[in-house]
């Protein structure tokens, strides 16, 4: 929907009351319309920056399982990065393909044909951002240097369906989190969101091209290295309260930091440091959701000596502070 200078509290619009046949909602991503989905309340915003780039943000409280169809307002010929920093969803493409988004896995996508159906499992909050760029605008920015890894998305055919998963690194998560923060307000709000959207696309493209660049493939780990990585991941997961460095883990495994990181990316799609942080944040969210612990206790349980550092990391990861998460969970 069009940008109208809203405050931070009403930057999204409520879904309107409408349901299509068979209990399947329908969401038309077009400026100026309001929406409601079966079993879902929340806020949705669409901002077209007028330069070929468009931002979609959504914050949804999914009360019960919800299915809905999406009719894309964009004409064929675009590339998008799509990310959840909170919550999970699945969708079926028009070609019958099935895809999942989570706080760990985002998507690079282009879906020209209609017929996409989303499934949102109930009992969760979803915080989502997607940024699209028209292919002409993408080509204008890259000139003759468009990465070959993007070729599957660049066809002039108007019926392309290309959806590929991409592990989310800390930098991408921080950018998306900033889109939901109080910093993205004020008279310059639209400029800030445009800058964040451009930076988000750049980081998604960089991460995607690195993943799909043949020259960057990591040699397959040996049997011994597989055992070391499995043991290291188990150690991290079982002892999140203990601060440990990548250098210490590499030394314990008898390898260099570079090799340890390469093996972690091979096995998990993340560097060792990103893996540690993701496990800490996942555990912190579980503890906060249980409503049995204070923020200080949760911080200590996931290896933070200072609550302020924990709060900053949690906000960067999920787009809300631990105190806000406790309040949302009813504490």
KESE-130918 format. One record per residue (C-alpha): x, y, z; residue number from 1; residue in three letters. Coordinates in nm, 2 decimals, padded with zeros to 4 digits. Each point is the difference from the previous one (the first is absolute). Example, Ala and Ser with C-alpha at 12.3 -4.5 7.8 and 13.67 -1.06 7.14 Angstrom:
BEGIN
+--------+--------+--------+-----+-----+
|     xx |     yy |     zz |   k |   r |
+--------+--------+--------+-----+-----+
|  01.23 | -00.45 |  00.78 |   1 | ALA |
|  00.14 |  00.34 | -00.07 |   2 | SER |
+--------+--------+--------+-----+-----+
% end
This chain:
BEGIN
+--------+--------+--------+-----+-----+
|     xx |     yy |     zz |   k |   r |
+--------+--------+--------+-----+-----+
|  00.00 |  00.00 |  00.00 |   1 | UNK |
|  00.12 |  00.35 | -00.07 |   2 | UNK |
|  00.22 |  00.19 |  00.24 |   3 | UNK |
| -00.20 |  00.26 |  00.19 |   4 | UNK |
|  00.23 |  00.13 |  00.27 |   5 | UNK |
| -00.14 | -00.23 |  00.27 |   6 | UNK |
|  00.15 | -00.01 |  00.35 |   7 | UNK |
|  00.20 | -00.30 |  00.12 |   8 | UNK |
| -00.31 | -00.14 |  00.17 |   9 | UNK |
| -00.22 |  00.00 | -00.31 |  10 | UNK |
|  00.26 | -00.05 | -00.26 |  11 | UNK |
| -00.18 | -00.32 | -00.10 |  12 | UNK |
| -00.37 | -00.02 | -00.08 |  13 | UNK |
| -00.24 | -00.26 |  00.15 |  14 | UNK |
| -00.14 | -00.27 | -00.23 |  15 | UNK |
| -00.36 |  00.06 | -00.11 |  16 | UNK |
| -00.27 | -00.26 |  00.06 |  17 | UNK |
| -00.02 | -00.23 | -00.30 |  18 | UNK |
|  00.02 | -00.37 | -00.07 |  19 | UNK |
| -00.02 | -00.19 | -00.32 |  20 | UNK |
| -00.17 | -00.33 | -00.06 |  21 | UNK |
|  00.12 | -00.31 |  00.18 |  22 | UNK |
|  00.16 |  00.19 |  00.29 |  23 | UNK |
|  00.29 |  00.10 | -00.22 |  24 | UNK |
|  00.09 |  00.37 |  00.03 |  25 | UNK |
|  00.12 |  00.21 | -00.29 |  26 | UNK |
|  00.27 |  00.26 |  00.02 |  27 | UNK |
|  00.05 |  00.25 | -00.29 |  28 | UNK |
|  00.32 |  00.19 |  00.04 |  29 | UNK |
| -00.12 |  00.33 | -00.15 |  30 | UNK |
|  00.03 |  00.35 |  00.13 |  31 | UNK |
| -00.30 |  00.15 |  00.19 |  32 | UNK |
| -00.18 | -00.32 |  00.10 |  33 | UNK |
| -00.07 | -00.14 |  00.34 |  34 | UNK |
|  00.00 | -00.37 |  00.09 |  35 | UNK |
| -00.10 | -00.27 |  00.25 |  36 | UNK |
|  00.10 | -00.36 | -00.01 |  37 | UNK |
| -00.18 | -00.29 |  00.18 |  38 | UNK |
|  00.15 | -00.06 |  00.34 |  39 | UNK |
|  00.25 |  00.29 | -00.03 |  40 | UNK |
|  00.01 |  00.35 |  00.13 |  41 | UNK |
|  00.29 |  00.24 | -00.06 |  42 | UNK |
|  00.15 |  00.28 | -00.20 |  43 | UNK |
|  00.11 |  00.02 | -00.36 |  44 | UNK |
|  00.18 |  00.27 | -00.19 |  45 | UNK |
|  00.11 |  00.03 | -00.36 |  46 | UNK |
|  00.23 |  00.29 | -00.10 |  47 | UNK |
|  00.08 |  00.06 | -00.36 |  48 | UNK |
|  00.31 |  00.23 | -00.01 |  49 | UNK |
| -00.05 |  00.10 | -00.36 |  50 | UNK |
|  00.34 | -00.13 | -00.11 |  51 | UNK |
| -00.09 | -00.36 | -00.08 |  52 | UNK |
|  00.04 | -00.11 |  00.36 |  53 | UNK |
| -00.30 | -00.09 |  00.22 |  54 | UNK |
|  00.00 | -00.10 |  00.37 |  55 | UNK |
| -00.26 | -00.22 |  00.17 |  56 | UNK |
| -00.01 | -00.02 |  00.38 |  57 | UNK |
| -00.24 | -00.21 |  00.20 |  58 | UNK |
| -00.04 | -00.07 |  00.37 |  59 | UNK |
| -00.27 | -00.27 |  00.05 |  60 | UNK |
| -00.15 | -00.17 |  00.30 |  61 | UNK |
| -00.11 | -00.34 | -00.13 |  62 | UNK |
| -00.27 | -00.12 |  00.24 |  63 | UNK |
| -00.08 | -00.32 | -00.19 |  64 | UNK |
|  00.12 | -00.18 | -00.31 |  65 | UNK |
| -00.06 |  00.23 | -00.30 |  66 | UNK |
|  00.02 | -00.06 | -00.38 |  67 | UNK |
| -00.03 |  00.27 | -00.26 |  68 | UNK |
|  00.07 |  00.07 | -00.36 |  69 | UNK |
|  00.22 |  00.29 | -00.12 |  70 | UNK |
| -00.06 |  00.19 | -00.32 |  71 | UNK |
|  00.31 |  00.19 | -00.07 |  72 | UNK |
| -00.05 |  00.35 | -00.12 |  73 | UNK |
|  00.35 |  00.01 | -00.17 |  74 | UNK |
|  00.02 | -00.06 | -00.38 |  75 | UNK |
|  00.23 | -00.29 | -00.10 |  76 | UNK |
|  00.37 |  00.07 |  00.02 |  77 | UNK |
|  00.14 |  00.07 |  00.35 |  78 | UNK |
|  00.23 | -00.14 |  00.27 |  79 | UNK |
| -00.08 | -00.01 |  00.37 |  80 | UNK |
|  00.16 | -00.08 |  00.33 |  81 | UNK |
| -00.25 | -00.13 |  00.26 |  82 | UNK |
|  00.08 | -00.05 |  00.37 |  83 | UNK |
| -00.17 | -00.09 |  00.33 |  84 | UNK |
|  00.19 |  00.12 |  00.31 |  85 | UNK |
| -00.28 | -00.15 |  00.21 |  86 | UNK |
| -00.24 | -00.28 | -00.07 |  87 | UNK |
| -00.03 | -00.27 | -00.27 |  88 | UNK |
| -00.21 | -00.04 | -00.31 |  89 | UNK |
| -00.03 | -00.23 | -00.30 |  90 | UNK |
| -00.13 |  00.06 | -00.35 |  91 | UNK |
| -00.08 | -00.19 | -00.31 |  92 | UNK |
|  00.11 |  00.15 | -00.33 |  93 | UNK |
| -00.22 |  00.01 | -00.31 |  94 | UNK |
|  00.21 | -00.29 | -00.13 |  95 | UNK |
| -00.08 | -00.22 |  00.30 |  96 | UNK |
|  00.34 |  00.06 |  00.16 |  97 | UNK |
|  00.01 |  00.03 |  00.38 |  98 | UNK |
|  00.21 |  00.25 |  00.20 |  99 | UNK |
|  00.06 |  00.09 |  00.36 | 100 | UNK |
|  00.11 |  00.33 |  00.17 | 101 | UNK |
|  00.13 |  00.02 |  00.35 | 102 | UNK |
|  00.23 |  00.22 |  00.21 | 103 | UNK |
|  00.29 | -00.21 | -00.14 | 104 | UNK |
| -00.09 | -00.03 | -00.37 | 105 | UNK |
| -00.11 |  00.28 | -00.23 | 106 | UNK |
| -00.07 | -00.01 | -00.37 | 107 | UNK |
|  00.12 |  00.15 | -00.32 | 108 | UNK |
| -00.30 | -00.02 | -00.24 | 109 | UNK |
| -00.18 |  00.10 | -00.31 | 110 | UNK |
| -00.36 | -00.13 | -00.05 | 111 | UNK |
| -00.16 |  00.15 | -00.31 | 112 | UNK |
| -00.30 | -00.23 | -00.02 | 113 | UNK |
| -00.30 |  00.03 |  00.23 | 114 | UNK |
| -00.11 | -00.28 |  00.23 | 115 | UNK |
|  00.23 |  00.02 |  00.30 | 116 | UNK |
| -00.16 | -00.13 |  00.32 | 117 | UNK |
|  00.14 |  00.07 |  00.35 | 118 | UNK |
| -00.04 | -00.20 |  00.32 | 119 | UNK |
|  00.06 |  00.17 |  00.34 | 120 | UNK |
|  00.00 | -00.24 |  00.30 | 121 | UNK |
| -00.20 |  00.13 |  00.29 | 122 | UNK |
|  00.12 |  00.11 |  00.34 | 123 | UNK |
|  00.29 |  00.23 | -00.11 | 124 | UNK |
|  00.10 |  00.35 | -00.09 | 125 | UNK |
|  00.15 |  00.05 | -00.34 | 126 | UNK |
|  00.22 |  00.30 | -00.08 | 127 | UNK |
|  00.08 |  00.01 | -00.37 | 128 | UNK |
|  00.17 |  00.22 | -00.25 | 129 | UNK |
|  00.03 | -00.04 | -00.38 | 130 | UNK |
|  00.16 |  00.23 | -00.25 | 131 | UNK |
| -00.06 | -00.02 | -00.37 | 132 | UNK |
|  00.19 |  00.17 | -00.29 | 133 | UNK |
| -00.11 |  00.01 | -00.36 | 134 | UNK |
|  00.25 | -00.16 | -00.24 | 135 | UNK |
|  00.06 |  00.32 | -00.19 | 136 | UNK |
|  00.09 |  00.18 |  00.32 | 137 | UNK |
|  00.23 | -00.29 |  00.10 | 138 | UNK |
|  00.18 |  00.02 | -00.34 | 139 | UNK |
|  00.03 |  00.37 |  00.03 | 140 | UNK |
|  00.18 | -00.03 |  00.33 | 141 | UNK |
|  00.24 | -00.28 | -00.11 | 142 | UNK |
|  00.06 |  00.11 | -00.36 | 143 | UNK |
|  00.20 | -00.27 | -00.17 | 144 | UNK |
|  00.11 | -00.16 |  00.32 | 145 | UNK |
| -00.31 | -00.20 |  00.09 | 146 | UNK |
|  00.11 | -00.31 |  00.19 | 147 | UNK |
| -00.04 | -00.32 | -00.20 | 148 | UNK |
| -00.15 | -00.17 |  00.31 | 149 | UNK |
| -00.31 |  00.22 | -00.06 | 150 | UNK |
| -00.06 | -00.13 | -00.35 | 151 | UNK |
| -00.30 | -00.23 |  00.10 | 152 | UNK |
| -00.19 |  00.32 |  00.11 | 153 | UNK |
|  00.08 |  00.22 | -00.30 | 154 | UNK |
| -00.19 | -00.17 | -00.28 | 155 | UNK |
| -00.23 |  00.22 | -00.22 | 156 | UNK |
| -00.25 | -00.28 |  00.01 | 157 | UNK |
| -00.31 |  00.12 |  00.19 | 158 | UNK |
| -00.08 | -00.33 |  00.18 | 159 | UNK |
|  00.32 | -00.06 |  00.21 | 160 | UNK |
| -00.03 | -00.18 |  00.33 | 161 | UNK |
|  00.33 |  00.00 |  00.18 | 162 | UNK |
|  00.02 | -00.04 |  00.38 | 163 | UNK |
|  00.32 | -00.09 |  00.18 | 164 | UNK |
|  00.08 | -00.01 |  00.38 | 165 | UNK |
|  00.27 |  00.21 |  00.15 | 166 | UNK |
|  00.14 | -00.03 |  00.35 | 167 | UNK |
| -00.03 |  00.33 |  00.19 | 168 | UNK |
|  00.32 |  00.16 |  00.13 | 169 | UNK |
|  00.02 |  00.25 |  00.29 | 170 | UNK |
|  00.03 |  00.30 | -00.23 | 171 | UNK |
| -00.32 | -00.08 | -00.19 | 172 | UNK |
| -00.19 | -00.06 |  00.32 | 173 | UNK |
|  00.12 |  00.33 |  00.15 | 174 | UNK |
| -00.11 |  00.19 | -00.31 | 175 | UNK |
| -00.35 | -00.15 |  00.01 | 176 | UNK |
| -00.02 |  00.06 |  00.37 | 177 | UNK |
|  00.08 |  00.37 | -00.05 | 178 | UNK |
| -00.30 |  00.02 | -00.24 | 179 | UNK |
| -00.23 | -00.07 |  00.30 | 180 | UNK |
|  00.19 |  00.22 |  00.26 | 181 | UNK |
| -00.08 |  00.34 |  00.13 | 182 | UNK |
|  00.29 |  00.13 | -00.20 | 183 | UNK |
| -00.21 | -00.04 | -00.32 | 184 | UNK |
| -00.24 |  00.28 |  00.10 | 185 | UNK |
| -00.01 |  00.38 | -00.03 | 186 | UNK |
| -00.02 |  00.23 | -00.29 | 187 | UNK |
|  00.27 | -00.18 | -00.19 | 188 | UNK |
| -00.16 | -00.34 |  00.06 | 189 | UNK |
| -00.05 | -00.08 | -00.37 | 190 | UNK |
|  00.36 |  00.09 | -00.08 | 191 | UNK |
|  00.12 | -00.23 |  00.28 | 192 | UNK |
| -00.21 | -00.29 | -00.11 | 193 | UNK |
|  00.11 |  00.05 | -00.36 | 194 | UNK |
|  00.37 | -00.01 |  00.11 | 195 | UNK |
| -00.06 | -00.31 |  00.21 | 196 | UNK |
| -00.19 | -00.17 | -00.29 | 197 | UNK |
|  00.29 |  00.06 | -00.24 | 198 | UNK |
|  00.25 | -00.12 |  00.25 | 199 | UNK |
| -00.21 | -00.31 |  00.07 | 200 | UNK |
| -00.01 | -00.09 | -00.37 | 201 | UNK |
|  00.38 |  00.06 | -00.04 | 202 | UNK |
|  00.07 | -00.24 |  00.29 | 203 | UNK |
| -00.24 | -00.26 | -00.12 | 204 | UNK |
|  00.15 |  00.01 | -00.34 | 205 | UNK |
|  00.35 | -00.02 |  00.13 | 206 | UNK |
| -00.08 | -00.30 |  00.23 | 207 | UNK |
| -00.19 | -00.17 | -00.28 | 208 | UNK |
|  00.28 |  00.04 | -00.26 | 209 | UNK |
|  00.26 | -00.11 |  00.25 | 210 | UNK |
| -00.20 | -00.32 |  00.07 | 211 | UNK |
| -00.05 | -00.07 | -00.37 | 212 | UNK |
|  00.35 |  00.09 | -00.13 | 213 | UNK |
|  00.17 | -00.32 | -00.11 | 214 | UNK |
|  00.34 |  00.13 |  00.09 | 215 | UNK |
| -00.10 |  00.05 |  00.36 | 216 | UNK |
| -00.10 | -00.36 |  00.07 | 217 | UNK |
|  00.14 | -00.15 |  00.32 | 218 | UNK |
|  00.19 | -00.33 | -00.04 | 219 | UNK |
| -00.22 | -00.28 |  00.14 | 220 | UNK |
|  00.09 | -00.07 |  00.37 | 221 | UNK |
|  00.18 | -00.32 |  00.09 | 222 | UNK |
| -00.15 | -00.26 |  00.23 | 223 | UNK |
|  00.21 |  00.14 |  00.29 | 224 | UNK |
| -00.10 |  00.36 | -00.08 | 225 | UNK |
| -00.37 | -00.10 | -00.01 | 226 | UNK |
|  00.04 | -00.15 |  00.35 | 227 | UNK |
|  00.18 |  00.32 |  00.13 | 228 | UNK |
| -00.28 |  00.22 | -00.14 | 229 | UNK |
| -00.27 | -00.22 |  00.15 | 230 | UNK |
|  00.17 |  00.01 |  00.34 | 231 | UNK |
|  00.06 |  00.37 | -00.02 | 232 | UNK |
| -00.37 |  00.07 | -00.09 | 233 | UNK |
| -00.11 | -00.22 |  00.29 | 234 | UNK |
|  00.24 |  00.18 |  00.24 | 235 | UNK |
| -00.13 |  00.34 | -00.10 | 236 | UNK |
| -00.37 | -00.10 |  00.02 | 237 | UNK |
|  00.03 | -00.18 |  00.34 | 238 | UNK |
|  00.21 |  00.28 |  00.17 | 239 | UNK |
| -00.14 |  00.33 | -00.12 | 240 | UNK |
|  00.06 |  00.17 |  00.34 | 241 | UNK |
|  00.38 | -00.03 | -00.05 | 242 | UNK |
|  00.17 |  00.27 | -00.21 | 243 | UNK |
|  00.22 | -00.17 | -00.25 | 244 | UNK |
|  00.20 |  00.14 | -00.30 | 245 | UNK |
|  00.03 | -00.14 | -00.35 | 246 | UNK |
|  00.38 | -00.01 |  00.06 | 247 | UNK |
| -00.05 | -00.23 |  00.31 | 248 | UNK |
| -00.24 | -00.23 | -00.19 | 249 | UNK |
|  00.24 | -00.02 | -00.30 | 250 | UNK |
|  00.30 | -00.08 |  00.23 | 251 | UNK |
| -00.21 | -00.27 |  00.18 | 252 | UNK |
| -00.08 | -00.15 | -00.33 | 253 | UNK |
|  00.36 |  00.01 | -00.13 | 254 | UNK |
| -00.07 |  00.23 | -00.30 | 255 | UNK |
|  00.03 |  00.36 | -00.10 | 256 | UNK |
| -00.27 |  00.25 |  00.05 | 257 | UNK |
| -00.04 |  00.03 | -00.37 | 258 | UNK |
| -00.05 | -00.37 | -00.05 | 259 | UNK |
| -00.24 | -00.02 |  00.29 | 260 | UNK |
| -00.21 |  00.29 | -00.15 | 261 | UNK |
|  00.01 | -00.17 | -00.35 | 262 | UNK |
| -00.12 | -00.33 |  00.15 | 263 | UNK |
| -00.28 |  00.18 |  00.19 | 264 | UNK |
| -00.12 |  00.17 | -00.31 | 265 | UNK |
|  00.01 | -00.33 | -00.19 | 266 | UNK |
| -00.21 | -00.17 |  00.27 | 267 | UNK |
| -00.23 |  00.28 |  00.12 | 268 | UNK |
|  00.03 |  00.29 | -00.25 | 269 | UNK |
|  00.13 |  00.21 |  00.28 | 270 | UNK |
|  00.34 |  00.10 |  00.14 | 271 | UNK |
|  00.09 | -00.14 |  00.34 | 272 | UNK |
| -00.07 |  00.34 |  00.17 | 273 | UNK |
| -00.34 |  00.03 | -00.18 | 274 | UNK |
| -00.09 | -00.36 |  00.11 | 275 | UNK |
|  00.09 |  00.08 |  00.36 | 276 | UNK |
| -00.21 |  00.32 |  00.00 | 277 | UNK |
| -00.30 | -00.17 | -00.17 | 278 | UNK |
| -00.01 | -00.27 |  00.26 | 279 | UNK |
|  00.03 |  00.25 |  00.29 | 280 | UNK |
| -00.28 |  00.22 | -00.15 | 281 | UNK |
| -00.22 | -00.31 | -00.06 | 282 | UNK |
|  00.04 | -00.11 |  00.36 | 283 | UNK |
| -00.06 |  00.35 |  00.13 | 284 | UNK |
| -00.32 |  00.02 | -00.19 | 285 | UNK |
| -00.11 | -00.33 |  00.15 | 286 | UNK |
|  00.08 |  00.11 |  00.36 | 287 | UNK |
| -00.18 |  00.33 | -00.05 | 288 | UNK |
| -00.30 | -00.17 | -00.14 | 289 | UNK |
| -00.02 | -00.23 |  00.31 | 290 | UNK |
| -00.05 |  00.31 |  00.22 | 291 | UNK |
|  00.19 | -00.17 |  00.28 | 292 | UNK |
|  00.32 |  00.21 | -00.02 | 293 | UNK |
|  00.10 |  00.37 |  00.02 | 294 | UNK |
|  00.19 |  00.17 | -00.28 | 295 | UNK |
|  00.31 | -00.01 |  00.22 | 296 | UNK |
| -00.04 | -00.38 |  00.06 | 297 | UNK |
| -00.05 | -00.06 | -00.37 | 298 | UNK |
|  00.31 |  00.20 | -00.09 | 299 | UNK |
|  00.22 | -00.20 |  00.24 | 300 | UNK |
| -00.15 | -00.33 | -00.13 | 301 | UNK |
|  00.11 |  00.08 | -00.36 | 302 | UNK |
|  00.35 |  00.12 |  00.08 | 303 | UNK |
| -00.04 |  00.38 |  00.05 | 304 | UNK |
|  00.16 |  00.17 |  00.30 | 305 | UNK |
| -00.17 |  00.33 | -00.06 | 306 | UNK |
| -00.37 |  00.04 | -00.05 | 307 | UNK |
|  00.05 |  00.30 | -00.22 | 308 | UNK |
|  00.21 | -00.20 | -00.25 | 309 | UNK |
| -00.26 | -00.28 |  00.01 | 310 | UNK |
| -00.28 |  00.24 | -00.06 | 311 | UNK |
|  00.18 |  00.16 | -00.30 | 312 | UNK |
|  00.07 | -00.34 | -00.15 | 313 | UNK |
| -00.35 | -00.12 |  00.05 | 314 | UNK |
| -00.15 |  00.31 | -00.16 | 315 | UNK |
|  00.24 | -00.03 | -00.30 | 316 | UNK |
| -00.11 | -00.36 | -00.04 | 317 | UNK |
| -00.38 |  00.02 |  00.04 | 318 | UNK |
| -00.08 |  00.36 | -00.04 | 319 | UNK |
| -00.12 |  00.04 |  00.36 | 320 | UNK |
|  00.16 |  00.03 |  00.34 | 321 | UNK |
| -00.02 | -00.29 |  00.25 | 322 | UNK |
| -00.22 |  00.22 |  00.22 | 323 | UNK |
| -00.24 |  00.04 | -00.30 | 324 | UNK |
|  00.00 | -00.37 | -00.05 | 325 | UNK |
| -00.09 | -00.06 |  00.36 | 326 | UNK |
| -00.28 |  00.25 | -00.02 | 327 | UNK |
| -00.13 | -00.16 | -00.32 | 328 | UNK |
|  00.01 | -00.34 |  00.16 | 329 | UNK |
| -00.22 |  00.12 |  00.28 | 330 | UNK |
|  00.25 |  00.07 |  00.28 | 331 | UNK |
+--------+--------+--------+-----+-----+
% end
